[in-house]
Amino acid sequence: MKKLIAVIFILIAIAFIGFPAQADQPITEFAPGQILIKTGRGPILGWEVREVPIGHEKAEVSRLRGLGEDAEINGLWSIVETIPNDTFWFAQYGPKRIKAPQAWDLSTGDPSVVISIIDTGIRCTHEDLIGKCVSGYDFVNNDTDPEDDHMHGTHVAGIAAAVSNNGMGVAGICWLCKLQPIKVLAQNGFGTWEDVALGILWATDNGADVINMSLGGGNFSQVVQDAVIYAYSQGVLLFAAAGNSGSEGVQYPARYDQVIAVAATDQNDIRAGFSTTGPEVELAAPGVNIQSIWYLNTPPYGGISGTSMATPHAAGTGALLLSLRPELTNLQVRETLQLTAVDKGDVGRDYLYGFGLVDAYAALTFGEEFPTPTETPTPTDTPVPTLTSTPDEGTALCGKYTGGFFMVPAGSPYYLTCNVDMKGGLTANRVEIELRGFSLSSTGMFFHDVRMTP
C-alpha cells in the first residue's frame, strides 16, 4: 500500500516536535552515485558497491549488463506503514506505539465489523464521525437517540474508529469499522448496573462484534456479570478499563473473566501512574494525553488521560483483527492479542501490564496454532462471582466454578481432590496447591508465586 503524504504544515510540525514520520522517508528510489556489481570479491556473496557519477547509475548498470556482468542499482526501501493525512495525526502517539500504521498495510477495517461503545453516547454528527454510526439506544432516557451530552463516549469512539485519512481530525484504530452508540451513563458520568447490563444485552442482540466499556466501579454486580457471560457466549469480544486508582484492585466490569481488562501506558510505553493494577489486567495500551474528538473545543479535538482511553486502542485492534480474519472466534482473537502483546515489566503476565502492550501488527500477522481450545463460558442459573469470599484454610476444591476461582494466601493450602472445572479461569496468587489425582479444565490460568506439590 502506498504511503499517504500529509500536508506540508503537518510535516513541519512533525519535524518540530520530533515525531519520526513522513519526513524520514526516502525521496528517491536508489542511493545516488552507487550501483551493485557481482565481482566475486564482494562481501555480500560476491556482490559489492561501486561508485559511479551521480545521474549515471542506471546507464552504468545497463552498460555492465550488456557486457554480461551482474549489476543493479543500489535501490532504497522504506519503512512499511500506512500514514493517514488526518490533521492531528502528528499528535497521536497512541496508534504508533501499538504499530497501527504497519497493521493498516494489512487491513484498515471492515464496515461489517461493529464496535459498540457502551458509555455516555456518541455525537455521531461530529465532522470526524459522519457515516460511522449504526443504530444504537439510550437507556438513560429510554429512547433511540443515544446523543452524547458529556463528551466522554465521543472521545472514546474517536480513538476506536474515527473517520480516518479524510484530511481532518484524528485517525481511529479501525478506520472502516462501524460504531454502535449505547448510552448508559448520564450527563454527570454515572449510570446504573441495570442500564449497563441492558446496554450489553442490546449490543449483543443487535450486531455488536466488539464491546468497549470505558466505565466501571469497585463493587461486584451479578446482573452485569450475567450480561457479560451472555455476550461472551454469543461470540462478542469485550474490553473494559482497568481503572484509574493507581493502586491494586481492577474495577468491574474489567474484573470479570469474560472481559479483557486494559491498563494504560504513556508515550514511552511505561505504565501510567494512575493505572489500576491487579492479576486481572490482561493488556496495556496508550492512555496518557490521548488525542481524539472533544467537541466543545475549537477545533473540536483534545487530549484526555485514563484507562478509558487505553481501552479503545485495544478494542479497535481487536476489531481490526476480526476485519482481516472474520473466521476467528472471540476466544481466538483474545488469545492472539495475549500471545502477540509486547512483554513489559516482569517476564510474562504481571499485575501492571498483563500480557503486555498491544501490538496490532503482530496480532494481524500472527499465524501460529492456538492453544488447545477450551469451552466458552455459558450462562447458568446460579453463577458464582470470580472473587468470592476467601475459603477456609485447607479448602478442598471439587466441581464446577462458573465465573472462575481466585486463590489467595489466606486460604492456602488448597487441595484439588477431584475433577475441577473453572469456568472463567483460575487465578492463584502466592498460594500452595496440593494435587490429589484430579483433572482441571479452565478457560484461563494465571499463577504467581505458586507452589504445587503432588
Secondary structure, 3 states (H helix, E strand, C coil): CCCCCCCHHHHHHHHHHCCCCHHHCCCCCEEEEEEEEEEEEECECEEEEEECCCCCHHHHHHHHHHCCCCEEEEECCCCCCCCCCCCCHHHCHHHHHCCHHHHHCCCCCCCCCEEEEEEECCCCCCCCCCCCECCCEECCCCECCCCCCCCHHHHHHHHHHCCCCCCCCCCCCCCCCEEEEEECCCCCCCCCHHHHHHHHHHHHHCCCCEEEECCCECCCCHHHHHHHHHHHHCCCEEEEECCCCCCECCCECCCCCCEEEEEEECCCCCECCCCCECCCEEEEEECCCEEEECCCCCCCEEEECCHHHHHHHHHHHHHHHHHHCCCCCHHHHHHHHHHHCECCCCCCCECCCECCECCHHHHHHCCCCCCCCCCCCCCCCCCCCCCCCCCCCCCEEEEEEECCEEECHHHCCEEEEEEEEEECCEEEECCEEEECCCCEEECCEEEECCEEEC
